[in-house]
Amino acid sequence: PSCLRMIPVMDKLTSIFELREMLRQLERDVGLQDLSRIERDVLLAAHSLTETPGDIVSSDRIRSHSLLQPVAQATFYRAIRTLVGAGLLEHAGRSRARAYIVRSDLVGADLPER
């Protein structure tokens, strides 16, 4: 009887594994494999908060995204600096607040070496 209960769990784990593998392949296909998980989550969170290319998003809005809730503040800002350095985020003009533009047009381009 306990074996019967484990079969659905194993199927769910297999499904999760297969989804993760597909996601990793997609991240490789667009050139994000060299980013850390946190850096990818920051980039994805920022992108999800924009509606059109060139939209400005504040660091506070990015930081409050559900993907980033468990991330320490220092880790979050380190990821922001890395993404700015890679050109995937850029500082938004003369804004006094920390605001960024997601450079989704550069996703898939060769990123600078770290």
C-alpha positions as a printed NumPy array, in Angstrom:
array([[  0.   ,   0.   ,   0.   ],
       [  2.776,   2.52 ,   0.755],
       [  4.276,   1.826,  -2.691],
       [  0.991,   2.78 ,  -4.324],
       [  1.049,   6.168,  -2.614],
       [  4.596,   6.837,  -3.852],
       [  3.849,   6.38 ,  -7.548],
       [  1.997,   9.708,  -7.957],
       [  4.76 ,  11.502,  -6.028],
       [  7.385,   9.992,  -8.304],
       [  5.374,  11.05 , -11.348],
       [  5.185,  14.584,  -9.959],
       [  8.922,  14.616,  -9.3  ],
       [  9.562,  13.395, -12.82 ],
       [  7.359,  16.173, -14.176],
       [  9.18 ,  18.779, -12.081],
       [ 12.534,  17.431, -13.257],
       [ 11.455,  17.529, -16.906],
       [ 10.171,  21.109, -16.538],
       [ 13.433,  22.177, -14.891],
       [ 15.441,  20.604, -17.702],
       [ 13.324,  22.389, -20.324],
       [ 13.777,  25.682, -18.457],
       [ 17.555,  25.189, -18.208],
       [ 17.707,  24.486, -21.949],
       [ 15.664,  27.589, -22.738],
       [ 17.948,  29.68 , -20.485],
       [ 20.964,  28.269, -22.351],
       [ 19.294,  28.989, -25.696],
       [ 18.898,  32.687, -24.819],
       [ 22.308,  32.989, -23.161],
       [ 21.336,  33.252, -19.5  ],
       [ 23.143,  30.128, -18.321],
       [ 26.066,  32.13 , -16.92 ],
       [ 23.833,  34.162, -14.616],
       [ 23.211,  32.92 , -11.098],
       [ 19.704,  31.842, -10.137],
       [ 19.219,  35.108,  -8.225],
       [ 20.464,  37.186, -11.181],
       [ 18.047,  35.372, -13.499],
       [ 15.199,  35.895, -11.014],
       [ 15.968,  39.623, -10.733],
       [ 16.044,  39.976, -14.518],
       [ 12.807,  38.023, -14.94 ],
       [ 11.085,  39.949, -12.147],
       [ 12.122,  43.28 , -13.68 ],
       [ 10.984,  42.159, -17.122],
       [  7.613,  40.99 , -15.785],
       [  7.016,  44.468, -14.329],
       [  7.361,  46.179, -17.698],
       [  4.77 ,  46.316, -20.432],
       [  6.798,  47.631, -23.343],
       [ 10.517,  47.814, -24.165],
       [ 12.1  ,  50.859, -22.567],
       [  9.698,  50.997, -19.621],
       [ 11.319,  52.078, -16.379],
       [ 11.015,  49.947, -13.274],
       [ 12.182,  50.937,  -9.785],
       [ 14.401,  48.758,  -7.662],
       [ 11.699,  48.844,  -4.958],
       [  9.156,  47.305,  -7.335],
       [ 11.654,  44.68 ,  -8.477],
       [ 12.637,  43.925,  -4.883],
       [  9.006,  43.403,  -3.837],
       [  8.356,  40.862,  -6.628],
       [  7.278,  37.423,  -5.371],
       [ 10.287,  35.74 ,  -7.053],
       [ 12.599,  37.748,  -4.816],
       [ 10.899,  37.537,  -1.424],
       [ 13.434,  35.122,   0.101],
       [ 16.458,  37.009,  -1.275],
       [ 18.585,  39.046,   1.125],
       [ 18.829,  42.754,   0.31 ],
       [ 22.608,  42.661,  -0.175],
       [ 22.276,  39.713,  -2.569],
       [ 19.546,  41.534,  -4.494],
       [ 21.678,  44.662,  -5.002],
       [ 24.712,  42.558,  -5.927],
       [ 22.578,  40.896,  -8.63 ],
       [ 21.409,  44.324,  -9.848],
       [ 25.055,  45.474, -10.154],
       [ 25.943,  42.317, -12.083],
       [ 23.022,  42.768, -14.474],
       [ 23.915,  46.435, -15.017],
       [ 27.525,  45.406, -15.657],
       [ 26.344,  42.808, -18.179],
       [ 24.177,  45.42 , -19.893],
       [ 20.933,  43.538, -19.25 ],
       [ 19.705,  46.338, -16.984],
       [ 20.62 ,  49.969, -17.437],
       [ 20.169,  52.946, -15.169],
       [ 17.154,  54.988, -16.204],
       [ 18.197,  58.498, -17.128],
       [ 18.468,  61.111, -14.443],
       [ 16.025,  59.511, -12.06 ],
       [ 16.89 ,  60.133,  -8.413],
       [ 15.413,  56.802,  -7.359],
       [ 17.107,  53.598,  -8.331],
       [ 15.308,  52.887, -11.565],
       [ 16.23 ,  50.616, -14.435],
       [ 15.371,  49.733, -17.997],
       [ 15.375,  46.042, -18.892],
       [ 17.414,  45.464, -22.029],
       [ 15.453,  42.432, -23.211],
       [ 16.733,  43.208, -26.702],
       [ 20.176,  42.084, -25.51 ],
       [ 19.032,  38.727, -24.163],
       [ 20.726,  36.138, -26.308],
       [ 23.655,  38.432, -27.157],
       [ 27.13 ,  37.6  , -25.894],
       [ 27.399,  38.829, -22.314],
       [ 30.64 ,  40.379, -21.076],
       [ 33.   ,  38.07 , -19.208],
       [ 32.757,  38.263, -15.435]])
